[in-house]
Amino acid sequence: MIIIQIHYPIHTEIINIMRYKLTTQEILEIKPIKLTQKDVSKYFKLLYKELDVINYITFKKLRTNRGYYIVTATPTSIYIELDPREVLLPTLIHELSHSAFPNMNEIEILTLEASLINRFTILQYKQLLKKATSKIKL
């Protein structure tokens, strides 16, 4: 098993690379990008609105991933599965990024996640959590 650490300004996360099937070169590319506060606000608004598209959020113990963004064809359903044993806010941001930017690859999503995770304000986190909790399916 290959394990790396992704360093956010304050938060460090250990990620099992086997789950993402990344090459060494791709691992080296995961570095936070510099965003202005205006850019962070735009991303926040985008991800916040993306919660309107999501039908529901559910929790499930997952073996290999922190979460999944799932679109089913029949009936049409869009939902996010989160592993409650993992860090929930970064995973939610990650999965919402997949929804908002379907053409981005995993490296780009991880880079965006790493860039946003400590740039959101406390108020933005509260707003995101409040809206996300209304989508939780019991």
Order of alpha helices (4+ residues) and beta strands (2+ residues): beta-beta-alpha-alpha-beta-beta-beta-alpha-alpha-alpha
